[in-house]
Amino acid sequence: MSKLEEIKIIIIEDDIYYTELLSKHIVNHLTREESGLRYDIKSYPNAEKCLENLEQDVDIVVMDYYLENDNGDIPFPGINLLNAIQDYCSNARTVVMSADQNADLPVRLFEHGIYEFIVKDKNATEKLSDTLRKMIGDRILDHYLTLGA
């Protein structure tokens, strides 16, 4: 039976400081665990860069819902990016993060198949860690169930 050795995570966030915070948080809180897994973490500042470089074998996507381009515009609505990622990376699970606290947004996103919605507040990184641990556990389980089938 082949062991799952790597989890591919992409972060799509237009705030470079928040991207760095998320990346360091993931490295500091997940890679120190004794799972034996490696984490390949890539980040993209906007939807266009993500779609230009997206790989089909991504396991986890962490994305901001409102992504500005270099001009400060939001040319690619978050729901469209979510759909494009899901079409191309059929096995990827997605976490959407947003400062938008409108209750309709998460409902719409869950209808489109996201794994989790996290409000960007003071507890967001801890919520993300908990969510990623669960997602990684699910990914490991899926891997072994696929091998056994």
N, C-alpha and C positions, 0 to 999 in steps of 0.2 A: 504494500500500500504506500503510495507516494505522499510525503509530508508537504503540507502547505508551508512555503518558506518565506513568501513575500506578500505584503499587502500594499497595493498601489492606491494612494490617496491624492486627489487633486483639490486645491483650494482656489476658488474663483472669488476674488475680493478686490475692489478698486481702491481701498485704503491700504497703502503699502505698510503702514505701521500696524494695522489690525492683522494683515496677512502675516507679518513677522511674529506678532503675538501668538496667533493661532498655530503657526508652524512650530515655534519654540515650545508652546504648551503641549502639542502633540508629541514632540520628541521627548520632552522631559517627563511626561506622564504615561506614555505608552511604551516607549522603547526600553525603559528601565525594568519592565516586567519580565519575568523569566519564561516568556512564551517561546523564545527561540525564533520569533518572526523578525524579519527585516521590514522596514517601512520605507517605501519609495514615495516621497512627498514632493509634489510639484505645485507651483502656484502660478496663476495667471491674473493679470490686472483688469481684464475685461472679457466679455463674451467672445469677441472676435479672436483674441489671442488664444483663448481656450479651444475654440472650434478649429483653429488652424493647426493646433498641436495635439489634439485629443487622441488618445490611444484606446482601442476597443477593450483592452483587458483591465481597465480601471475598476477597482473594487468599491471605492468610496469617493463620493463627491461632496465637498462642503462648499456651498455657494451663497453669496450674498444675493438677495432678490433684486435689488436696484443697483445695477452696475453702470457707472458712468464711463464714457470713453475719455480720451485725452482732451476733448473739447468741453467736457462737463455735460454732455448730452447722454440720454439713455436710449441708444438706438435699437437695442435688442431687449425686448421685455423679458423678465425673468421666466415667465411661463414658457416662452418660445425656446429659451436656452435649455430649460429643464426637458422639454420635449425632444429637442435635438440630441441632448446627451442620452436620454433614455432610448432613442431610436438607434444610436450608434453604439452605445455601451449597454447592451441589454441586461447584463448582470450587475451593473453598478447600482449601489444604493445611495440615495441622495439626502443630505441634510441641508435645509435652507435656513439661513440666518438673516434676520432683518430687524431693524429698529422699529419698523412699522408694527403697531400693536392692534391694527384693525382685525377684528375676529374673523372677517370674511376671507382674508388672505390665506391663513393656514388651512381653512376648510377647502378652499379651491385647490391648494397645493396637495393636500392629502387625496383629493379626488383624482389628481394626476399622478399619484403613486409615490410621493416622497416618503421617506422613512421617518423623518422627524423635522419639526419646525422649532427653531430656537430664537427667542427674542434676544436681541443684543442689549443685555443689561449687565449689571455688575456680576451676575452669576453665570453668564453665558459660557465662559470657558469651562467651568466645572460641569455644566449641563452637557457641553460638547464631549468632554472626557467620558462621562457616563454613557452617553449615546454611542460613542465610538467603541467603547469596550463591548457593548451589546452587539453592535454591528459586526465587529471582528469575531466575536463568538459565533454569531450566526453564519458568517462567511466560512469559518473553520468547519462548522457542522455541515454546511452545504457541500463543502469540498469532500468531506469523508462520505457523505451520503451519495454523492455523485460517483465516487470511486467504487462504492459497494453495489451500485445499481447494475 
